[in-house]
Structures are given as C-alpha cells and as structure tokens.
C-alpha cells in the first residue's frame, strides 16, 4: 500500500494517478533537456562551420580536380569532392548570414576572426 508523506494510506486509484503524473513530468523534463542539448549542438556546429577556411577547401577541391585529369579519381574521391563542395557552399552561406546578422546589430564586420 502506498502512503502519503503524513503516513496515511492512499487510495490505490489515487496512487496510480500520482505515479502516472510523476512519469509524465519526468518524460517532459527529459524532452526539454534533449531540446536544449540539440540547440547547443547546433550552435557548436555552426561555429565550427564559420571557422573553416574556404580557400583551404577550394585548394582541396582543386587537388581532386587535378587527380581527375590524371584519371585517378575513384568512387571514394568523387564522394570526398562532393562533400567538400557541399561544405564550401555551407561555409559561404553561413558566413554571409553571419555578416548580415552583424550588420543588423550595428557592429562592423570583421572576417579576421575566421582566419
């Protein structure tokens, strides 16, 4: 039998309802924590993308293009090239968004931070 804090015996139906309520509260708390963690991971990823150097990515793509001219571009290297191109597009897009955001806030944009 379940008891209350005061030591009184609880009605079984009330005890069941209390248990279900506690489980729901726990599940909603976990959901909230996961949502916060997801937002933090997205911010970390975005900062990582902003720190990447587009010139370095372009150089890697050029090297893969040179090996393509030599005929040494296999399936794995084609995939790597495609990933680099997608990353380059994402870096350029995120930097543009970052610069626009800074302009809206009235701060001078400095790309020095990224190098």
C-alpha positions as CSV (number, residue, x, y, z in Angstrom):
1,X,0.0,0.0,0.0
2,X,1.2,3.5,-0.9
3,X,1.3,6.1,1.9
4,X,1.4,9.8,1.8
5,X,4.1,12.0,3.5
6,X,1.9,12.1,6.6
7,X,1.8,8.3,6.8
8,X,-1.8,7.9,5.7
9,X,-2.7,5.1,3.4
10,X,-3.5,6.3,-0.2
11,X,-6.4,5.1,-2.2
12,X,-5.0,2.7,-4.9
13,X,-6.6,4.7,-7.7
14,X,-5.0,8.0,-6.4
15,X,-1.7,6.2,-6.0
16,X,-1.8,5.1,-9.6
17,X,-2.7,8.6,-10.8
18,X,0.1,10.0,-8.9
19,X,2.5,7.5,-10.4
20,X,1.4,8.3,-13.9
21,X,1.7,12.0,-13.2
22,X,5.2,11.6,-12.0
23,X,6.2,9.6,-15.1
24,X,4.7,12.3,-17.4
25,X,6.6,15.0,-15.5
26,X,9.9,13.0,-15.8
27,X,9.3,12.4,-19.5
28,X,8.6,16.1,-20.2
29,X,11.7,17.1,-18.3
30,X,13.9,14.7,-20.4
31,X,12.3,16.1,-23.6
32,X,13.2,19.6,-22.5
33,X,16.7,18.7,-21.7
34,X,17.1,17.0,-25.1
35,X,15.8,20.0,-26.9
36,X,18.3,22.3,-25.0
37,X,21.1,19.9,-25.9
38,X,20.1,19.9,-29.5
39,X,20.2,23.7,-29.7
40,X,23.7,23.7,-28.1
41,X,25.0,21.1,-30.6
42,X,23.6,23.2,-33.5
43,X,25.4,26.3,-32.2
44,X,28.7,24.4,-31.8
45,X,28.3,23.0,-35.4
46,X,27.6,26.5,-36.8
47,X,30.7,27.9,-35.1
48,X,32.8,25.1,-36.5
49,X,31.5,25.8,-40.0
50,X,32.2,29.5,-39.6
51,X,35.8,28.8,-38.6
52,X,36.6,26.7,-41.7
53,X,38.7,28.4,-44.3
54,X,37.0,28.5,-47.8
55,X,40.4,28.9,-49.5
56,X,41.7,25.7,-48.0
57,X,38.6,23.8,-49.1
58,X,38.9,25.2,-52.6
59,X,42.5,24.1,-52.7
60,X,41.5,20.5,-51.7
61,X,38.9,20.6,-54.5
62,X,41.5,21.8,-57.0
63,X,43.8,18.9,-56.0
64,X,41.0,16.4,-56.5
65,X,40.2,18.0,-59.9
66,X,43.9,17.6,-60.9
67,X,43.8,13.9,-60.0
68,X,40.6,13.6,-62.0
69,X,42.5,14.9,-65.0
70,X,45.1,12.2,-64.4
71,X,42.3,9.6,-64.3
72,X,42.9,8.7,-60.6
73,X,39.5,9.8,-59.3
74,X,37.8,6.7,-57.9
75,X,34.4,6.5,-56.2
76,X,35.7,7.5,-52.7
77,X,37.5,10.5,-54.1
78,X,34.4,11.6,-56.0
79,X,32.4,11.3,-52.8
80,X,35.1,13.4,-51.0
81,X,35.0,16.0,-53.7
82,X,31.2,16.2,-53.4
83,X,31.4,16.6,-49.7
84,X,34.0,19.4,-50.0
85,X,31.8,21.2,-52.5
86,X,28.8,21.0,-50.2
87,X,30.9,22.1,-47.2
88,X,32.2,25.1,-49.2
89,X,28.6,26.1,-50.1
90,X,27.6,25.8,-46.5
91,X,30.6,27.9,-45.3
92,X,30.0,30.7,-47.7
93,X,26.2,30.7,-46.9
94,X,26.8,30.7,-43.1
95,X,29.5,33.5,-43.3
96,X,27.1,35.6,-45.4
97,X,24.3,35.1,-42.8
98,X,26.8,35.9,-40.0
99,X,27.9,39.1,-41.7
100,X,24.3,40.2,-42.4
101,X,23.4,39.5,-38.7
102,X,26.3,41.6,-37.5
103,X,25.4,44.4,-39.8
104,X,21.8,44.4,-38.4
105,X,23.3,44.6,-34.9
106,X,25.3,47.6,-36.0
107,X,28.7,46.1,-35.5
108,X,31.5,46.3,-38.0
109,X,32.0,43.0,-39.8
110,X,35.4,41.5,-39.4
111,X,36.4,38.4,-41.2
112,X,39.7,38.3,-39.4
113,X,38.1,36.2,-36.7
114,X,37.8,33.3,-39.2
115,X,41.4,33.1,-40.2
